[in-house]
């Protein structure tokens, strides 16, 4: 099981943690959107015994056990396109993504 970050994503997360506080990056999925599942990216203020913990480029990444099968093997990037800045997921488990990029489908 693994979750990884690009250098851009790691730098952005470290900046968010320094500015806003928190102990880790928390990744999850929730049922929604036109394709079924959406990514949830937040800063964690604590680490639960239920969290799966990953370390990459100096960042602690937490994923709850229910979300892990949907995110396992994902690589997270932080991209700037024009005025928009967002985290993007390269998720090997996603079989389709909606046109807006907000949600994805898994078989």
C-alpha positions as CSV (number, residue, x, y, z in Angstrom):
1,X,0.0,0.0,0.0
2,X,1.3,3.4,-0.9
3,X,0.4,7.1,-1.4
4,X,3.0,9.5,-2.7
5,X,3.4,13.2,-3.4
6,X,5.2,15.1,-6.1
7,X,7.8,17.7,-5.0
8,X,5.2,20.4,-5.8
9,X,2.5,18.8,-3.6
10,X,4.9,18.1,-0.8
11,X,6.1,21.7,-0.8
12,X,2.5,23.1,-0.8
13,X,1.4,20.8,2.0
14,X,4.5,21.8,4.1
15,X,3.6,25.4,3.5
16,X,-0.1,24.8,4.5
17,X,1.0,22.9,7.7
18,X,3.4,25.7,8.7
19,X,0.7,28.5,8.1
20,X,-2.4,26.8,9.3
21,X,-1.1,24.3,11.8
22,X,-1.8,20.6,11.7
23,X,0.2,17.4,11.9
24,X,-0.4,15.8,8.6
25,X,-2.2,15.8,5.2
26,X,-5.5,13.8,5.4
27,X,-6.8,12.2,2.1
28,X,-10.1,10.5,1.8
29,X,-13.0,9.9,-0.6
30,X,-16.7,10.6,-0.3
31,X,-19.6,9.4,-2.4
32,X,-20.7,12.2,-4.6
33,X,-20.4,13.8,-8.0
34,X,-21.4,12.7,-11.5
35,X,-18.9,9.8,-11.5
36,X,-19.5,8.5,-8.0
37,X,-16.6,9.4,-5.8
38,X,-14.8,12.7,-4.9
39,X,-11.4,13.3,-3.3
40,X,-11.2,15.0,0.0
41,X,-8.0,16.8,1.0
42,X,-7.7,18.4,4.4
43,X,-5.1,19.1,7.1
44,X,-5.3,16.7,10.1
45,X,-4.9,18.1,13.6
46,X,-4.5,14.7,15.1
47,X,-3.6,11.1,14.1
48,X,-6.2,8.4,15.0
49,X,-5.3,4.8,15.6
50,X,-7.7,4.0,12.7
51,X,-5.6,6.0,10.2
52,X,-3.2,4.4,7.8
53,X,0.0,6.5,7.9
54,X,2.4,7.1,5.0
55,X,5.5,9.3,4.9
56,X,6.7,10.9,1.7
57,X,9.2,13.8,1.2
58,X,8.9,14.9,4.8
59,X,5.1,14.9,4.8
60,X,2.9,12.6,6.9
61,X,-0.1,11.4,4.9
62,X,-3.2,9.9,6.6
63,X,-5.9,7.9,5.0
64,X,-8.8,6.3,6.8
65,X,-9.3,2.5,6.3
66,X,-12.5,2.9,4.2
67,X,-10.9,5.3,1.7
68,X,-7.6,3.4,1.4
69,X,-8.7,0.9,-1.3
70,X,-9.9,3.8,-3.5
71,X,-6.6,5.7,-3.0
72,X,-3.9,3.0,-2.8
73,X,-1.1,3.6,-5.3
74,X,-2.2,7.2,-5.9
75,X,0.3,10.0,-6.6
76,X,-0.8,13.5,-5.6
77,X,0.4,16.6,-7.4
78,X,-0.2,20.3,-6.9
79,X,-0.8,22.2,-10.2
80,X,-1.4,25.7,-11.2
81,X,-3.4,26.3,-14.4
82,X,-4.0,30.0,-15.0
83,X,-5.5,31.4,-11.8
84,X,-6.6,28.0,-10.5
85,X,-4.5,26.0,-8.1
86,X,-5.5,22.5,-7.0
87,X,-4.3,19.1,-5.9
88,X,-4.5,16.5,-8.7
89,X,-4.6,12.7,-8.3
90,X,-3.0,10.2,-10.5
91,X,-5.1,7.3,-9.2
92,X,-4.5,3.8,-10.7
93,X,-7.8,2.6,-9.3
94,X,-10.0,5.2,-11.1
95,X,-11.5,3.7,-14.3
96,X,-13.2,7.0,-15.4
97,X,-13.2,10.6,-14.4
98,X,-16.0,13.2,-15.0
99,X,-15.4,16.0,-17.4
100,X,-15.0,18.6,-14.6
101,X,-12.3,16.5,-12.8
102,X,-14.2,16.6,-9.5
103,X,-15.2,13.0,-9.3
104,X,-14.2,9.5,-10.5
105,X,-15.5,5.9,-10.9
106,X,-14.0,2.7,-9.6
107,X,-15.1,-0.7,-10.8
